[in-house]
């Protein structure tokens, strides 16, 4: 490419020094990339010698790098502006090794924590930890770099289980002190939103806060896992990720698929069985709703990418068209995964509208649509599989994907659940496990994955394990030590409520049901089977279209702020004639008692003396008591404390 493209203008074999390949990086010819090396450097001499020899191609018989190793793999820089040189060794295909520190390319995943120059010298900036990525031709490696501006002995988390032990190890290494434990009100609201996607009722909040049961937090988690809202919330989550939309599925497909998803989480079916049901489903779309994992519009290549992202946490989309430039995945890996889906076929017909049936065509082979080359099914990092005879290739895939020995399966799900509960995954984005994107706490990720596997992929067990940890129960209020921490889990990371949980929580706080077209009265937003059901509020707050596998946005927008302040949703609910205030205007005559109820219904806590006095004064200053109470409710629903899970 370099030699031949653009009529060979980058290479001057007669006068190597005049080659653009040398003139630009030495800045003899100005360009946007700036000066990369000098004429006295090894890089310059290597390129010059290569051009003098006629710029020969690099045949496959030449020695090639097959792996890189960075030393140290875990570097610690003590004090701001501290420096450390990394050593990089390469292993070649002939079995030899060599120091290639001056031949590889370096980059930092976060320059604000640690920067690295062309020579592999790392310089600390602010406290924290990041990864330094090292790249050679076709190979990649990474090292973690911790920067500790002021090393000191810090307080530790109270150890509730092994989660806290691993968090403590990281915090001690980074000299970060954890925040205090959250109070009961904060924990109640937080865990309710994280498990069932809904704030507690006022009655639930009052009962929990007044309880003296020392085990009430654990018992609360158990009770939430048994509630029907749990199944609704997680059916919504997986509906987002499984293309559950009328735009991709026939007619009533989203409704039957939603009911099936709900039943899976209601019965707490083991996660590996859930995935096997999806991957191996066959039959009529109404009688076997799991077949909706296979939308008609999705072909083998689409299904390979989707399956890898969802259940392995590996984004191999780049290898769809070419070998991955930064990772080890090749086009053959992608095509081998796609070959598992070659037998999936559909036939139409049946008593119901737009009915379709998925069946397996055992004779059908996979052929890449572009190269026309045939491929056998092959797991990632594995050999081709023999699929002769009446073998449903998807069963082979499901067996490999869900195997306890699979290095990605359990870790991928643990990462998704950790992100939901802790505000940040071990790996971000959650479906992007790769060498150059190492986990924030790999020992803890591995320990949770093993625990999840050892308990037969029980999601309830995983949720109990995470929520029982002191790390989960920390306050979101930072201290001087951890205010810049974004990945050591020294505090709870606040997150904005998602579209459906926010709308449902607004409705519950105000005692005002949200109407949805063609849905039964009282249907909550988290129960909606598809995104085509009209709701301006849900659109503004980033309800996804479900046409791509992607995570929801959590970044607040101006439209959201304007709608909460000036839109009709919060105002309409606060002033609903059948809402909480209108129903209790005469039965709760004491403004102080009513203010207390409004705080419990919205923020799951009692107001302090000043808050209660301000609420009472606002009611008494209004034109009418009802209007004053509605104003107080509206104001509470617009606070950050309400709009965020903290």
C-alpha positions in Angstrom: 0.0 0.0 0.0 2.7 2.5 1.0 4.9 1.7 -2.0 2.3 1.5 -4.7 -0.6 3.7 -3.7 -0.8 7.3 -5.1 1.6 6.2 -7.9 4.4 5.5 -5.5 4.7 9.2 -4.5 5.6 8.3 -0.9 8.8 6.4 -1.9 11.7 7.7 -3.9 14.0 4.7 -4.5 16.6 6.8 -6.3 16.8 9.4 -3.6 15.6 7.8 -0.3 16.1 11.0 1.7 13.5 12.8 -0.5 10.8 10.1 0.2 7.7 11.6 1.8 7.8 8.6 4.1 10.9 10.2 5.6 10.4 13.8 4.9 7.0 14.1 6.8 7.9 12.4 10.1 11.1 14.4 10.3 9.0 17.5 9.5 11.2 18.4 6.5 7.7 18.5 4.8 5.1 20.0 7.2 2.1 18.0 7.9 -0.6 17.7 10.6 1.1 14.9 12.5 4.0 17.0 13.5 7.6 15.8 14.0 7.8 12.1 14.9 11.5 11.3 14.8 14.9 12.8 13.8 17.3 11.9 11.0 19.6 10.4 13.6 17.0 8.1 15.0 16.8 4.3 14.6 13.4 4.7 13.0 14.8 7.0 10.3 17.7 4.7 9.5 15.5 1.6 9.4 13.2 3.2 6.9 16.0 4.6 4.8 17.8 1.3 4.6 14.6 -0.4 3.5 14.0 2.2 0.7 17.6 1.9 -0.4 17.1 -1.9 -0.8 14.2 -1.2 -3.2 11.4 -1.2 -0.6 10.9 -5.0 -0.7 7.6 -6.5 0.4 7.4 -8.4 3.6 6.7 -12.0 2.7 5.1 -14.4 5.1 8.4 -16.2 5.4 10.0 -13.2 7.2 10.2 -13.1 10.9 7.0 -11.7 12.4 5.9 -10.6 15.9 3.3 -13.0 17.4 3.1 -11.5 21.0 4.2 -8.6 23.1 4.9 -8.3 26.8 5.1 -5.1 28.8 7.3 -4.9 31.9 6.1 -4.0 34.4 2.5 -5.1 33.8 1.4 -3.1 36.8 3.4 0.1 37.3 3.1 2.5 40.2 4.1 6.2 40.0 4.5 7.8 43.4 4.0 11.6 43.3 2.8 13.9 40.6 5.1 14.2 37.6 6.8 10.9 38.6 8.2 9.0 35.6 8.9 5.4 34.7 10.1 3.7 31.5 8.3 0.7 30.2 10.2 -2.2 28.7 8.5 -4.1 25.8 9.7 -7.5 24.6 8.4 -9.3 21.5 8.1 -13.0 20.8 8.5 -13.9 17.1 7.2 -16.7 15.0 10.6 -18.4 15.0 10.6 -18.7 18.8 13.1 -15.8 19.4 12.5 -12.8 21.7 13.9 -9.3 21.5 13.6 -5.9 23.1 11.3 -3.8 20.9 10.7 -0.8 23.2 11.8 1.6 20.5 9.9 0.0 17.8 6.3 -0.1 19.1 3.6 2.5 19.4 2.4 3.7 22.8 -0.9 5.4 23.9 -2.6 6.1 27.2 -6.2 5.4 27.7 -6.4 8.5 30.0 -3.7 11.1 29.5 -5.2 13.1 32.5 -3.9 10.3 34.8 -0.8 9.3 33.0 0.8 10.3 29.7 3.4 8.3 27.7 5.8 9.5 25.1 7.2 7.9 22.0 10.1 6.3 24.0 7.7 4.5 26.4 8.3 6.9 29.3 5.2 7.3 31.5 4.6 10.5 33.4 2.0 10.8 36.2 -0.5 13.6 36.2 -3.3 13.1 38.7 -4.2 10.3 41.1 -5.9 7.2 39.6 -5.3 4.3 37.4 -5.3 3.8 33.6 -4.0 1.5 30.9 -1.1 2.1 28.6 -1.6 0.3 25.2 1.3 -1.0 23.2 1.0 -1.9 19.6 3.2 -3.6 17.1 2.5 -5.0 13.6 -0.5 -7.3 14.2 0.0 -7.6 18.0 -1.1 -5.6 21.0 -0.5 -5.6 24.8 -1.4 -3.4 27.7 -0.1 -2.5 31.1 -1.9 -0.8 34.0 -0.4 2.4 35.5 -1.3 3.7 38.9 -0.5 7.3 39.9 -0.4 8.1 43.6 0.2 11.8 44.2 0.3 11.6 48.0 0.9 8.0 49.3 -0.7 7.5 52.7 -2.4 4.9 54.8 -6.1 5.1 54.4 -9.3 3.7 56.0 -10.7 0.4 54.7 -14.1 -0.8 53.8 -15.9 -2.9 56.3 -15.6 -6.4 54.7 -19.0 -7.9 54.2 -17.8 -10.4 51.5 -15.0 -11.0 49.1 -16.2 -8.1 46.9 -15.0 -5.7 49.6 -11.6 -7.5 50.0 -10.8 -6.9 46.4 -12.0 -3.3 46.5 -9.9 -2.7 49.6 -6.8 -4.1 47.8 -7.3 -1.6 45.0 -8.0 1.3 47.3 -5.0 0.6 49.4 -2.8 0.5 46.4 -4.1 3.8 45.1 -4.2 5.4 48.6 -7.9 6.2 48.3 -10.2 6.3 51.3 -13.8 5.1 50.7 -16.8 7.2 51.4 -19.0 6.6 54.4 -21.8 4.0 54.3 -25.1 5.3 52.9 -27.9 5.7 55.3 -31.1 3.5 55.3 -33.1 6.0 53.2 -30.4 6.1 50.5 -30.0 2.4 50.4 -33.7 1.7 50.2 -34.2 4.0 47.2 -31.0 2.9 45.5 -31.6 -0.8 45.7 -35.3 -0.5 44.8 -34.4 1.4 41.6 -31.5 -1.0 40.8 -33.5 -4.2 41.2 -37.1 -3.3 40.2 -36.7 0.1 38.4 -39.1 1.8 40.8 -38.8 4.0 43.9 -40.5 2.8 47.1 -44.0 3.9 48.0 -44.3 6.3 51.0 -45.6 3.5 53.1 -42.7 1.2 52.2 -40.2 4.0 53.0 -41.7 4.8 56.4 -41.8 1.1 57.4 -38.2 0.5 56.4 -36.8 3.6 58.0 -38.6 2.9 61.3 -37.6 -0.8 61.4 -35.0 -1.8 63.9 -34.3 -5.2 62.3 -30.5 -5.6 61.9 -31.0 -7.7 58.8 -33.5 -5.4 57.1 -31.2 -4.6 54.1 -30.7 -8.2 53.1 -34.4 -8.9 53.7 -35.3 -6.0 51.5 -33.3 -7.4 48.7 -35.0 -10.7 49.0 -38.4 -9.2 48.9 -37.6 -7.1 45.9 -36.4 -10.2 44.0 -39.8 -11.7 44.5 -41.9 -8.8 43.3 -43.5 -8.8 39.8 -41.7 -5.5 39.0 -38.4 -7.4 39.1 -39.4 -9.5 36.1 -40.9 -6.4 34.3 -37.7 -4.4 34.8 -35.3 -7.1 33.5 -37.6 -8.1 30.7 -37.3 -4.4 29.6 -33.5 -4.5 29.9 -33.3 -7.6 27.7 -36.0 -6.4 25.4 -33.6 -3.5 24.6 -30.8 -5.8 23.8 -32.7 -8.5 21.9 -34.2 -6.4 19.1 -37.7 -6.6 20.7 -39.4 -4.2 18.3 -42.1 -4.4 15.7 -39.7 -2.9 13.2 -37.7 -6.1 13.3 -40.3 -8.7 14.4 -43.6 -9.6 12.9 -46.8 -7.9 14.2 -47.4 -9.2 17.7 -43.9 -10.7 18.1 -42.8 -8.1 20.7 -45.8 -8.8 22.9 -45.2 -12.6 23.0 -41.5 -12.1 23.3 -42.0 -9.7 26.3 -44.3 -12.2 28.0 -41.7 -14.9 27.5 -38.9 -12.7 28.9 -41.0 -11.8 31.9 -41.6 -15.5 32.6 -37.9 -16.3 32.5 -37.0 -13.7 35.1 -40.1 -14.4 37.2 -39.0 -18.0 37.6 -35.3 -17.0 38.0 -34.2 -19.4 35.3 -30.4 -19.9 35.4 -28.7 -17.5 33.1 -27.0 -20.2 31.0 -30.4 -21.9 30.4 -31.9 -18.6 29.4 -29.2 -18.1 26.8 -29.5 -21.7 25.5 -33.2 -21.2 25.1 -32.7 -18.2 23.0 -29.9 -19.7 20.8 -31.5 -23.0 20.1 -35.2 -22.0 19.8 -37.3 -23.4 16.9 -40.9 -23.5 16.0 -43.9 -21.1 15.8 -43.2 -17.5 16.9 -46.3 -17.5 19.1 -45.9 -20.9 20.7 -42.1 -20.6 21.0 -41.5 -16.8 21.6 -37.8 -17.4 22.1 -37.5 -17.7 18.3 -37.8 -14.0 18.2 -34.1 -13.9 19.0 -33.9 -14.4 15.2 -35.5 -11.5 13.4 -36.2 -12.0 9.8 -34.0 -9.1 8.8 -31.0 -10.4 10.6 -28.7 -12.6 8.6 -25.8 -14.9 9.7 -23.3 -12.1 10.0 -25.7 -9.9 12.0 -26.5 -12.8 14.3 -22.8 -13.5 14.9 -22.1 -9.9 15.8 -25.1 -9.8 18.1 -24.4 -13.0 19.9 -20.8 -12.1 20.5 -21.7 -8.7 21.9 -24.5 -9.9 24.1 -23.2 -13.1 25.6 -19.5 -12.9 25.3 -18.9 -9.1 25.7 -16.7 -9.2 22.6 -17.2 -6.7 19.8 -15.9 -8.4 16.7 -17.7 -6.1 14.2 -14.5 -4.9 12.8 -13.6 -8.4 11.7 -16.8 -8.5 9.6 -15.0 -6.8 6.7 -11.3 -7.0 7.6 -9.0 -8.4 10.2 -9.4 -6.4 13.4 -6.6 -3.7 13.4 -6.2 -3.7 17.2 -7.2 -7.1 18.4 -6.5 -10.7 17.5 -9.8 -11.3 15.7 -9.6 -12.2 12.0 -12.2 -12.4 9.3 -12.1 -16.2 9.6 -13.1 -15.9 13.3 -16.1 -13.8 12.4 -17.2 -16.1 9.6 -16.7 -19.1 11.8 -19.1 -17.7 14.3 -21.6 -16.7 11.5 -21.5 -20.3 10.2 -23.4 -21.5 13.3 -26.5 -19.7 12.0 -26.5 -21.0 8.4 -29.3 -23.5 9.0 -31.8 -21.0 10.4 -34.8 -20.9 8.0 -38.4 -19.6 8.2 -41.7 -20.5 6.7 -44.9 -18.5 6.7 -48.4 -19.6 7.3 -50.7 -20.4 10.2 -54.1 -19.3 11.6 -52.7 -16.0 13.1 -51.7 -12.9 11.3 -48.2 -12.8 9.8 -47.4 -16.1 11.5 -43.9 -17.5 10.9 -42.1 -20.7 12.0 -38.4 -21.1 12.5 -36.9 -24.5 11.4 -33.5 -26.0 10.8 -32.3 -26.8 7.3 -29.6 -29.3 8.1 -28.1 -29.3 4.6 -27.6 -25.6 4.3 -24.0 -24.4 4.5 -22.6 -21.0 5.3 -21.2 -19.0 2.4 -19.8 -15.5 3.0 -22.0 -13.2 0.9 -19.0 -11.2 -0.5 -16.1 -13.7 -0.9 -18.5 -16.6 -1.7 -16.1 -18.8 0.4 -17.7 -21.5 2.6 -16.9 -21.7 6.3 -17.4 -24.3 8.9 -18.6 -23.2 12.4 -15.8 -22.3 14.7 -15.8 -20.9 18.2 -13.6 -17.9 19.0 -10.1 -19.1 19.7 -11.1 -22.7 18.8 -10.9 -25.2 15.9 -13.4 -25.8 13.2 -16.3 -28.1 14.2 -17.4 -31.2 12.5 -21.1 -30.7 11.7 -21.8 -33.7 9.5 -25.2 -35.4 9.8 -28.3 -34.1 11.4 -26.7 -31.6 13.7 -28.2 -28.3 14.7 -25.2 -26.1 14.7 -26.8 -23.7 17.2 -26.8 -26.4 19.8 -23.0 -26.7 19.4 -22.8 -22.9 19.7 -25.0 -22.8 22.8 -23.0 -25.6 24.5 -19.7 -23.7 23.9 -21.1 -20.2 24.8 -22.6 -21.3 28.1 -19.9 -23.7 29.2 -18.4 -23.0 32.6 -15.0 -23.1 31.0 -15.8 -20.4 28.5 -13.5 -17.4 29.4 -16.0 -14.8 28.3 -19.6 -15.9 29.2 -19.8 -15.5 33.0 -17.5 -12.4 33.0 -19.6 -10.7 30.4 -22.8 -11.1 32.4 -21.1 -10.2 35.7 -19.9 -7.0 34.0 -23.4 -6.1 32.8 -24.8 -6.6 36.3 -22.0 -4.8 38.0 -22.6 -1.8 35.8 -26.3 -1.8 36.6 -25.7 -1.8 40.3 -22.4 0.1 40.6 -22.8 2.7 37.9 -19.7 1.6 36.0 -18.7 -1.7 34.5 -15.4 -3.3 35.1 -15.1 -2.9 31.3 -16.7 0.0 29.5 -18.4 -0.2 27.1 -19.8 -3.4 28.6 -19.6 -5.3 25.3 -16.0 -4.4 24.6 -13.7 -6.9 26.3 -10.3 -6.6 24.7 -6.6 -6.5 25.6 -6.4 -2.8 25.1 -9.4 -2.2 27.4 -8.5 -4.0 30.6 -11.0 -4.3 33.5 -10.8 -1.8 36.3 -10.5 -4.6 38.9 -9.7 -7.9 37.1 -9.3 -10.0 40.3 -12.7 -9.0 41.5 -14.3 -9.6 38.0 -12.8 -13.1 38.0 -13.9 -13.8 41.5 -17.5 -12.7 40.8 -17.5 -14.7 37.6 -16.3 -17.8 39.4 -18.9 -17.3 42.2 -21.6 -16.8 39.6 -20.5 -20.0 37.8 -20.2 -22.0 41.0 -23.8 -21.1 41.9 -25.1 -22.4 38.5 -25.5 -18.9 37.0 -28.1 -17.9 39.5 -28.9 -14.2 38.9 -30.6 -13.7 42.3 -27.4 -15.0 44.0 -25.3 -12.6 42.0 -27.5 -9.7 42.9 -27.5 -10.6 46.6 -23.7 -10.9 46.5 -23.2 -7.4 45.0 -25.9 -5.6 47.0 -24.6 -7.2 50.3 -21.2 -5.7 49.8 -20.1 -2.6 51.6 -18.9 -1.3 48.3 -22.4 -1.2 47.0 -23.7 0.4 50.2 -21.3 3.3 50.2 -22.5 6.9 50.0 -22.2 8.7 46.7 -20.9 11.8 48.6 -17.1 12.0 47.8 -14.4 12.8 50.3 -11.2 14.7 49.8 -9.4 11.4 48.9 -11.8 10.0 46.4 -13.4 13.0 44.7 -11.6 12.2 41.4 -12.1 8.5 41.5 -14.2 7.1 38.6 -13.2 3.5 38.5 -12.0 2.2 41.9 -15.5 2.0 43.4 -14.5 4.0 46.5 -18.0 5.5 46.4 -21.3 5.0 44.7 -21.4 6.6 41.3 -24.8 8.4 40.8 -26.7 7.7 37.6 -29.7 9.4 36.0 -32.9 7.4 36.2 -33.7 5.7 32.9 -36.7 6.8 30.9 -39.2 4.1 32.0 -38.1 4.0 35.7 -38.3 7.8 35.8 -41.8 8.0 34.4 -43.0 5.1 36.6 -41.5 6.8 39.7 -43.1 10.1 38.8 -46.4 8.4 38.5 -46.0 6.5 41.7 -44.9 9.5 43.7 -47.8 11.6 42.5 -50.3 8.7 42.6 -51.2 9.4 39.0 -51.2 6.6 36.4 -49.7 7.4 32.9 -52.0 6.5 30.1 -50.6 4.6 27.1 -52.4 4.1 23.8 -53.9 0.6 23.4 -52.7 -0.5 26.8 -54.7 -1.4 29.9 -55.1 1.4 32.4 -52.5 1.1 35.1 -49.8 -0.3 32.7 -46.4 1.0 33.8 -43.8 2.2 31.4 -41.5 -0.7 32.3 -44.2 -3.1 31.1 -44.5 -1.7 27.6 -43.6 -4.4 25.1 -42.2 -2.3 22.4 -40.8 1.2 21.7 -43.4 2.1 19.1 -46.0 2.7 21.8 -46.2 6.5 21.7 -44.8 8.5 24.6 -43.2 11.9 24.2 -41.6 11.7 27.7 -39.9 8.4 26.9 -38.6 9.7 23.6 -37.1 12.8 25.3 -35.5 10.6 27.9 -33.7 8.4 25.3 -35.9 5.3 25.0 -34.0 3.3 22.4 -35.4 2.2 19.1 -34.0 -1.4 19.7 -32.7 -1.7 16.1 -29.1 -2.0 17.3 -27.4 -3.7 20.3 -26.3 -0.8 22.4 -26.5 0.5 25.9 -28.8 3.3 26.9 -27.6 6.9 27.2 -27.3 8.4 30.7 -26.2 11.8 29.7 -28.7 14.6 30.7 -29.8 16.8 27.9 -31.3 20.3 27.6 -34.5 18.9 26.3 -34.9 16.7 29.3 -34.3 19.6 31.7 -36.8 21.9 29.8 -39.4 19.1 29.8 -39.2 18.5 33.5 -39.3 22.2 34.3 -41.7 23.5 31.6 -43.3 20.4 30.1 -46.6 19.0 31.1 -45.6 15.6 32.7 -44.5 16.7 36.2 -47.2 19.4 36.4 -49.9 17.1 35.1 -49.1 14.5 37.7 -48.8 16.9 40.6 -52.2 18.4 39.8 -54.0 15.2 38.9 -57.5 15.4 40.3 -57.3 11.7 41.2 -53.7 11.9 42.4 -52.3 11.6 45.9 -52.7 15.3 46.9 -56.3 15.6 45.6 -57.3 12.3 47.4 -55.7 13.3 50.7 -56.3 17.0 50.8 -58.9 16.7 53.5 -57.8 13.5 55.3 -54.3 14.9 56.0 -55.1 18.4 57.2 -51.7 19.1 58.9 -49.4 20.7 56.3 -46.4 19.4 58.3 -47.7 15.8 58.0 -48.4 16.3 54.3 -44.9 17.6 53.7 -43.5 14.5 55.4 -45.6 12.3 53.2 -44.4 14.0 50.0 -40.8 13.6 51.0 -41.3 9.9 51.7 -43.1 9.4 48.4 -40.4 11.2 46.3 -37.1 10.9 48.1 -37.8 7.9 50.4 -36.8 9.9 53.4 -38.1 12.2 56.1 -37.5 15.9 55.6 -35.2 17.7 58.1 -36.5 20.5 60.1 -35.5 23.2 57.7 -37.0 21.3 54.7 -40.2 20.8 56.5 -40.5 24.4 57.5 -39.8 25.6 53.9 -42.5 23.2 52.5 -45.1 24.4 55.1 -44.3 28.1 54.3 -44.6 27.5 50.6 -48.0 25.9 51.1 -49.2 28.8 53.3 -47.9 31.4 50.8 -49.8 29.9 47.9 -53.2 31.0 46.6 -54.7 27.8 47.9 -53.5 24.9 50.0 -53.9 22.4 47.1 -51.9 24.6 44.8 -49.2 25.0 47.4 -48.9 21.3 48.0 -48.8 20.7 44.2 -46.0 23.2 44.0 -44.0 21.4 46.7 -44.5 18.0 45.0 -43.5 19.5 41.6 -40.4 21.0 43.1 -39.4 17.7 44.8 -39.8 15.8 41.5 -37.5 18.3 39.8 -34.6 17.9 42.3 -31.4 16.0 41.4 -32.1 13.8 44.4 -35.2 12.6 42.7 -33.9 12.5 39.1 -30.8 10.5 40.0 -30.1 7.2 41.7 -27.5 8.1 44.2 
